[in-house]
């Protein structure tokens, strides 16, 4: 598993890379006894690059889902989302995530 940030992980599986959002809660495991972290699966990807690119789209989508007043605020939200994504990718590629 690659922890990209407090909110995002990429599960490394034999046939794909799965981008997941950390829901910051725990749920009962299939055994009914153990508590495990809850994640929302965003998608399955053939490479870590594709999973990280999708993460960028999700960060933008999250920013744009908040009420914005005009085109200037939309542009600023996209700029902020891209900056956040670039920082996350840099942390992952440097092995600091």
URPE-V96569 format. One record per residue. N is the residue number from 0. RES is the residue in one small letter. SS is DSSP state (a for helix, b for strand, c for the rest). PSI is psi in whole degrees, -180 to 180 (* if undefined). OMEGA is omega as a letter, one per 30 degrees, with the letter a starting at -180 (999 if undefined). Layout:
n	res	ss	psi	omega
N	RES	SS	PSI	OMEGA
N	RES	SS	PSI	OMEGA
//
This chain:
n	res	ss	psi	omega
0	x	c	138	l
1	x	b	116	l
2	x	b	110	a
3	x	c	-42	l
4	x	c	-175	l
5	x	c	-26	a
6	x	c	-18	a
7	x	b	141	l
8	x	b	159	l
9	x	b	117	l
10	x	b	129	l
11	x	b	114	a
12	x	c	165	a
13	x	c	-34	a
14	x	c	-6	a
15	x	c	176	l
16	x	b	127	a
17	x	b	120	l
18	x	b	128	a
19	x	b	144	l
20	x	b	130	l
21	x	b	121	a
22	x	b	-2	l
23	x	b	42	l
24	x	b	170	l
25	x	b	153	l
26	x	b	163	l
27	x	b	138	l
28	x	c	175	a
29	x	c	-27	l
30	x	c	-11	l
31	x	c	-1	a
32	x	c	-47	a
33	x	c	146	l
34	x	b	134	a
35	x	b	156	l
36	x	b	146	l
37	x	b	134	l
38	x	b	151	l
39	x	b	121	l
40	x	b	127	a
41	x	b	-38	l
42	x	b	168	l
43	x	b	135	a
44	x	b	153	a
45	x	c	-12	a
46	x	c	157	l
47	x	a	-31	l
48	x	a	-44	a
49	x	a	-37	l
50	x	a	-42	l
51	x	a	-37	l
52	x	a	-41	l
53	x	a	-36	l
54	x	a	-42	l
55	x	a	-43	l
56	x	a	-39	a
57	x	a	-39	l
58	x	a	-43	l
59	x	a	-45	a
60	x	a	-42	l
61	x	a	-44	a
62	x	a	-40	a
63	x	a	-12	l
64	x	c	-12	l
65	x	c	151	a
66	x	c	127	l
67	x	c	147	a
68	x	c	-35	a
69	x	c	-177	a
70	x	a	-35	l
71	x	a	-42	l
72	x	a	-36	l
73	x	a	-47	l
74	x	a	-42	l
75	x	a	-41	l
76	x	a	-41	l
77	x	a	-43	l
78	x	a	-46	l
79	x	a	-43	l
80	x	a	-43	l
81	x	a	-41	l
82	x	a	-45	l
83	x	a	-44	l
84	x	a	-45	l
85	x	a	-41	l
86	x	a	-43	l
87	x	a	-45	l
88	x	a	-40	l
89	x	a	-42	l
90	x	a	-42	l
91	x	a	-46	a
92	x	a	-26	l
93	x	c	-3	l
94	x	c	23	a
95	x	c	-2	a
96	x	c	*	999
//
